[in-house]
Amino acid sequence: MTEASAAGSTAESAEAGAGRDPEAVSRFVEGFAAQLVDAGMQRMAARVFAALLASDAGAMSSAELGEQLQVSPAAVSGAVRYLSQVHMVSREREPGSRRERYRVHSDQWYEALTNRDAVLKRWGQTLRVGVDSLGVDTPGGQRIAETLAFFEYLEGELTKLMDRWREERARTFGQGQG
């Protein structure tokens, strides 16, 4: 048995040992991944994210992900690179090993949206230059000014929304989630 298949079998045994139906888990992973793809996420990244989200440990090695999803290590690597860039997973070393595990945290949506807030700020700066360059009295300048106003509004509301979510999360799930 190869290291990858042994790791995959170990992951499957742990999941099955928790009273899970591997077929039902697979259907959930593929179904949620399809919805993420419909929303614009890359297909393999969506599958990897859904698999991590559904795993009991919230973390898996490349070999475990490859075995579960029936894909190559290169496909997993590319997906994890993308998911790391958008702050939806993190990498961690297995103690005493060179192997990495990829982890999804309970606050991944918060982190991903917070990262989007930084994108909105950058877009706002660029849009301000566009308004100044085109002039607010031109049709193009007016469209850009309205877009800028929308992003500024969204940025303010997103900050308030994230504050309310932190409070709700603490009430519902406790302070020690992570």
C-alpha positions in Angstrom: 0.0 0.0 0.0 1.4 3.4 -0.9 1.8 6.3 1.6 -1.0 8.2 -0.2 -3.4 5.3 -0.2 -2.5 4.4 3.4 -3.2 8.1 4.4 -6.4 8.1 2.4 -7.5 4.8 4.0 -6.7 6.3 7.4 -8.7 9.4 6.7 -11.6 7.3 5.3 -11.5 5.0 8.4 -11.6 8.0 10.7 -14.5 9.5 8.9 -16.4 6.2 8.7 -15.6 5.4 12.3 -17.4 8.6 13.3 -20.6 7.0 11.9 -20.4 8.9 8.6 -21.6 7.5 5.3 -18.7 8.1 2.8 -21.1 8.2 -0.1 -23.2 10.9 1.6 -20.1 12.9 2.5 -19.0 12.6 -1.1 -22.4 13.8 -2.4 -22.2 16.8 0.0 -18.7 17.7 -1.1 -19.4 17.5 -4.8 -22.8 19.3 -4.4 -21.4 22.2 -2.3 -18.4 22.4 -4.6 -20.7 22.7 -7.6 -22.5 25.6 -6.0 -19.2 27.3 -5.2 -18.2 26.9 -8.9 -21.5 28.4 -9.9 -20.6 31.4 -7.7 -17.3 31.8 -9.5 -14.7 29.7 -7.6 -12.3 27.5 -9.5 -13.6 23.9 -9.7 -10.7 22.1 -8.0 -10.4 24.7 -5.3 -14.1 24.4 -4.6 -13.8 20.6 -4.2 -10.7 20.8 -1.9 -12.4 23.5 0.2 -15.7 21.5 0.5 -13.7 18.3 1.4 -11.8 20.2 4.2 -14.9 21.8 5.4 -16.7 18.4 5.7 -13.8 16.6 7.4 -14.0 16.0 11.1 -10.4 17.3 11.7 -10.8 20.3 9.4 -7.4 19.4 8.1 -6.0 16.9 5.6 -2.8 16.2 3.8 -2.4 16.5 0.1 -2.4 12.7 -0.1 -5.6 12.4 1.9 -7.3 15.1 -0.3 -6.1 13.4 -3.5 -7.3 10.0 -2.3 -10.7 11.3 -1.3 -11.2 13.5 -4.4 -9.5 11.0 -6.8 -7.2 13.7 -8.2 -3.4 14.2 -8.6 -1.2 15.9 -6.0 -0.6 18.7 -8.6 -4.3 19.4 -8.7 -4.5 19.6 -4.9 -1.4 21.8 -4.8 -2.9 24.3 -7.3 -6.2 24.4 -5.4 -4.5 24.9 -2.1 -2.4 27.7 -3.5 -5.5 29.5 -4.6 -7.4 28.9 -1.4 -4.4 30.1 0.7 -4.2 33.3 -1.4 -7.9 34.1 -0.6 -7.5 33.2 3.1 -9.8 30.2 3.0 -7.3 27.6 4.1 -3.9 27.7 5.9 -0.9 25.4 5.7 0.7 23.7 8.7 3.5 21.3 9.1 2.8 17.9 10.7 5.0 17.7 13.8 8.3 15.9 13.1 7.5 15.7 9.3 8.1 17.7 6.2 4.5 17.0 5.1 2.0 19.8 5.1 -1.6 19.6 6.2 -4.1 22.1 4.9 -6.6 23.4 7.4 -9.9 25.2 7.1 -10.8 27.3 10.2 -14.3 28.0 11.6 -13.8 31.6 10.8 -12.7 31.1 7.1 -15.7 33.1 5.8 -14.9 36.0 8.1 -11.3 35.9 6.9 -12.3 35.7 3.3 -14.7 38.6 3.6 -12.2 40.7 5.6 -9.8 40.1 2.7 -12.4 41.3 0.3 -12.7 44.5 2.4 -9.1 45.2 1.5 -9.9 44.7 -2.2 -12.8 47.1 -1.9 -10.4 49.7 -0.4 -8.0 49.3 -3.3 -10.8 49.5 -5.8 -12.1 52.7 -4.1 -8.7 54.3 -4.5 -8.6 53.5 -8.2 -12.2 54.6 -8.8 -11.4 58.0 -7.2 -8.6 58.4 -9.7 -11.1 57.5 -12.4 -13.6 60.1 -11.3 -10.9 62.7 -11.1 -9.6 61.7 -14.5 -12.9 61.6 -16.3 -14.7 64.4 -14.4 -17.9 63.8 -12.4 -19.9 65.7 -15.0 -19.2 63.2 -17.8 -21.4 60.1 -18.3 -18.4 57.8 -17.6 -17.4 59.9 -14.6 -20.9 59.6 -13.2 -20.9 55.8 -13.6 -17.6 55.6 -11.9 -18.7 57.9 -9.1 -21.8 55.8 -8.5 -19.7 52.7 -8.4 -17.3 54.4 -6.0 -20.3 55.4 -3.8 -21.6 51.8 -3.8 -18.2 50.4 -2.8 -17.8 53.0 0.0 -21.2 52.1 1.3 -20.5 48.4 1.1 -17.2 48.8 2.9 -18.9 50.7 5.8 -21.7 48.1 6.0 -19.3 45.2 5.8 -17.3 46.5 8.7 -20.5 46.8 10.8 -21.7 43.4 9.7 -18.4 41.8 10.6 -18.5 43.4 14.1 -22.0 42.0 14.6 -21.0 38.6 13.4 -18.1 38.4 15.9 -20.6 39.2 18.7 -23.1 36.6 17.4 -20.5 34.0 16.9 -19.2 34.4 20.5 -22.8 34.2 21.8 -23.6 31.1 19.7 -20.4 29.2 19.6 -18.3 30.6 22.4 -15.0 32.5 22.5 -12.7 29.5 21.8 -13.6 28.8 18.2 -10.9 28.9 15.6 
